[in-house]
Each structure stands twice: as structure tokens, then as C-alpha cells.
């Protein structure tokens, strides 16, 4: 296609209900999680290439508008229901100049798509699949690209009524309608023809973690199992019980990692993640910052606070063998991280440098178009933000 490799962003939406695509060392003894199927990986790779090539072949003169929706009711912080989350849904709508018909939508929302659990044997995109369906029913011919923002500590855990396809549809439809509401409030002047487009990549090293001794990990596993059994016998509600169950999963995986480290096997895995890739794209006055791995939402909030008019995409250009938690985290996600908590700060700083560079280039080029974004407005306030 002629597109420079550093300008290509590949990001996962994430689901627990589809074929595995990566060999995770922590899962090597998990009977529920199969190994990646080589034939499927070949099919997936070929499909990604074919889709991108077709998209380039169908390029046409277009204009875009950027806005935000405000999402409530899909999920929250799964470790603390009152903890940090990011309800802003970044939305980029693209329409043809010839007939002003929308044909592409990019959206970014920070939430783990885990309505369906790891025991699901049917393939599903989870709630984002139903979000796409909801939007595309309103706009026939529209192609929706759903990006998952950093959501390592977010999920629908405290909002679901069950782990069913019907529940995934309910939450996905809710989110889709929230996006449609924002699109319906887009003013005509929000559409910008021929916006500046640019991209930059930075490759950095992250501080690697040392796991505890196997004996300490085994002790933590016994404690986690006792706590889960206590909550289950006490009839605890789904949210706290699922959190405790995941803590058991994390403790089991920590035992695997501690034993692998004692056997000298973790160094080879970490070598595959040195360096890691951080990327930023510019679409007019808007930037997309792309971070690898399952970062906690606090890191996305920090990027957005320090670089307004930026949406943050997670699970981008690499999975880091798991999570990038905050220094305060102690549960499942913290146990399953290959990197020290300072890694999140490294990713944030790299993303901010890239965004600043892209915007500096825009100013140098003499861009004088006024910023049309007033900031995200909660849906209950009756508005949406527009660029």
C-alpha cells in the first residue's frame, strides 16, 4: 500500500470468547486456556492484511468530525466500584465529500469486554460487537472501528445481570445508543475537509519486574483460595465474588511465573518485549495515543489531562504479556504484570512526547484553524463535545 510501517496501528478489542492469539507464560498450566492455533493465526494475519489493503484501495476524498459521547451503565472500576474510570467515548466520523454520506466511524472506549467469561465456547466480540451492530443499523454502509482504551482495572463486573449473549447485547446496545446520541448532535461545521494526518512512533525499554520466590507465591495462593471460599459460602454478590475468583487466578499464575523465574525461563520472554512500541497519530486537531498491554485507566486519564484533544487506545502494537498496573495495585492484575509499576509512567511520558511533537509540527506548518472542542459534556447535561 505504500503506508510506512510506523504509521500502521494494530490494536485488539479484547474478548474472552474467541481463539487465543498469544502464548502467555502465566497460562502454560491453565487447563481452560488452549494454546494458539497456528492455522487460525495465519488466517487472522492474512485477514488483517487483506482488510487494510482493501481500505487503502477504497480511499476517496472525505471529511471528518470528532466528538465525544458520555457513557454510563456499561461498567466501572472492577477493583473499586467508586474508583477511577473514563466515561468519555472518543468518536471520529468520516463521510464522503461527494455525497456527505458517513462511511467510517472510529470510536475509543475504556472498558474490558468481559460480559462473557473464559468458559465460553462460542466465538463473540462481546459487547463491542453489539455496539457496532447498533450504530451500523442506524447508518447502513458504515464501517465501525472499535478501539478499547486502557481498561486493565475496568469491566462490566458490577453492571452485568449474567454472563450471557443477551447481556452482552444489552450493554453493547446501550453504548451504541450513547454514541448515536453524540452523532445526532454533531453540528455541520464540525466536519473538516482535508485534515492534517501524521504519525510518530517511539520505542522504549520498560523496567522489568522480579517475581517472588515460589514458596511465597504458593502461600499467597492458599490465602486467595481461602478468601474466595469464604465469600462463596457466605453468598457474596457477583461483583466481589468475581474479584476474589480472579485473585485466585492471579495467584495461580504468579506461582507459574515464580517457578519459571526460578528455572531461568522468564528472561527469554522479557527479551521479546525489549523495546516496546508507543505510537501517536494526528487527525487534524485530534491525537490518538496508542499504548501496548492492558494499562490501568489512570494512565489514560493522565495522558488526556496533560494533552487535551487526545484519545488513548490500549492493547496497541503489543500485549506485554498482561497488565501495566498502578503502584497501588495489589490484586490479580498486579500479580500478572511482567513490569514494575513505573512502566506505566514510562508509557505515559513517551506518549506525551509524541503528541507534543505532532502538534509542534502542526504549529510549524502554520495551522491556524480554531479549536472547536469545548470539552466533554455529560449526556445528562444535554450535549456533547465537538471538535
C-alpha positions, 0 to 999 in steps of 0.5 A, spaced: 500 500 500 505 504 500 503 506 508 510 506 512 510 501 517 510 506 523 504 509 521 500 502 521 496 501 528 494 494 530 490 494 536 485 488 539 478 489 542 479 484 547 474 478 548 474 472 552 470 468 547 474 467 541 481 463 539 487 465 543 492 469 539 498 469 544 502 464 548 502 467 555 507 464 560 502 465 566 497 460 562 502 454 560 498 450 566 491 453 565 487 447 563 481 452 560 486 456 556 488 452 549 494 454 546 494 458 539 492 455 533 497 456 528 492 455 522 487 460 525 493 465 526 495 465 519 488 466 517 487 472 522 494 475 519 492 474 512 485 477 514 488 483 517 492 484 511 487 483 506 482 488 510 487 494 510 489 493 503 482 493 501 481 500 505 487 503 502 484 501 495 477 504 497 480 511 499 476 517 496 476 524 498 472 525 505 471 529 511 471 528 518 468 530 525 470 528 532 466 528 538 465 525 544 459 521 547 458 520 555 457 513 557 454 510 563 451 503 565 456 499 561 461 498 567 466 501 572 472 500 576 472 492 577 477 493 583 473 499 586 466 500 584 467 508 586 474 508 583 477 511 577 474 510 570 473 514 563 466 515 561 468 519 555 467 515 548 472 518 543 468 518 536 471 520 529 466 520 523 468 520 516 463 521 510 464 522 503 465 529 500 461 527 494 455 525 497 456 527 505 454 520 506 458 517 513 462 511 511 467 510 517 466 511 524 472 510 529 470 510 536 475 509 543 472 506 549 475 504 556 472 498 558 474 490 558 469 486 554 468 481 559 460 480 559 462 473 557 467 469 561 473 464 559 468 458 559 465 460 553 465 456 547 462 460 542 466 465 538 463 473 540 466 480 540 462 481 546 459 487 547 463 491 542 460 487 537 453 489 539 455 496 539 457 496 532 451 492 530 447 498 533 450 504 530 451 500 523 443 499 523 442 506 524 447 508 518 447 502 513 454 502 509 458 504 515 464 501 517 465 501 525 472 501 528 472 499 535 478 501 539 478 499 547 482 504 551 486 502 557 481 498 561 486 493 565 482 495 572 475 496 568 469 491 566 462 490 566 463 486 573 458 490 577 453 492 571 452 485 568 445 481 570 449 474 567 454 472 563 450 471 557 449 473 549 443 477 551 447 481 556 452 482 552 447 485 547 444 489 552 450 493 554 453 493 547 446 496 545 446 501 550 453 504 548 451 504 541 445 508 543 450 513 547 454 514 541 448 515 536 446 520 541 453 524 540 452 523 532 445 526 532 448 532 535 454 533 531 453 540 528 455 541 520 461 545 521 464 540 525 466 536 519 473 538 516 475 537 509 482 535 508 485 534 515 492 534 517 494 526 518 501 524 521 504 519 525 510 518 530 512 512 533 517 511 539 520 505 542 522 504 549 525 499 554 520 498 560 523 496 567 522 489 568 519 486 574 522 480 579 517 475 581 517 472 588 520 466 590 515 460 589 514 458 596 511 465 597 507 465 591 504 458 593 502 461 600 499 467 597 495 462 593 492 458 599 490 465 602 486 467 595 483 460 595 481 461 602 478 468 601 474 466 595 471 460 599 469 464 604 465 469 600 462 463 596 459 460 602 457 466 605 453 468 598 457 474 596 454 478 590 457 477 583 461 483 583 466 481 589 465 474 588 468 475 581 474 479 584 476 474 589 475 468 583 480 472 579 485 473 585 485 466 585 487 466 578 492 471 579 495 467 584 495 461 580 499 464 575 504 468 579 506 461 582 507 459 574 511 465 573 515 464 580 517 457 578 519 459 571 523 465 574 526 460 578 528 455 572 531 461 568 525 461 563 522 468 564 528 472 561 527 469 554 520 472 554 522 479 557 527 479 551 521 479 546 518 485 549 525 489 549 523 495 546 516 496 546 512 500 541 508 507 543 505 510 537 501 517 536 497 519 530 494 526 528 487 527 525 487 534 524 486 537 531 485 530 534 491 525 537 490 518 538 495 515 543 496 508 542 499 504 548 501 496 548 498 491 554 492 492 558 494 499 562 490 501 568 485 507 566 489 512 570 494 512 565 489 514 560 486 519 564 493 522 565 495 522 558 488 526 556 489 531 562 496 533 560 494 533 552 487 535 551 484 533 544 487 526 545 484 519 545 488 513 548 487 506 545 490 500 549 492 493 547 496 497 541 502 494 537 503 489 543 500 485 549 506 485 554 504 479 556 498 482 561 497 488 565 501 495 566 498 496 573 498 502 578 503 502 584 497 501 588 495 495 585 495 489 589 490 484 586 490 479 580 492 484 575 498 486 579 500 479 580 500 478 572 504 484 570 511 482 567 513 490 569 514 494 575 509 499 576 513 505 573 512 502 566 506 505 566 509 512 567 514 510 562 508 509 557 505 515 559 511 520 558 513 517 551 506 518 549 506 525 551 512 526 547 509 524 541 503 528 541 507 534 543 511 533 537 505 532 532 502 538 534 509 542 534 509 540 527 502 542 526 504 549 529 510 549 524 506 548 518 502 554 520 495 551 522 491 556 524 484 553 524 480 554 531 479 549 536 472 547 536 472 542 542 469 545 548 470 539 552 466 533 554 459 534 556 455 529 560 449 526 556 445 528 562 447 535 561 444 535 554 450 535 549 456 533 547 463 535 545 465 537 538 471 538 535 
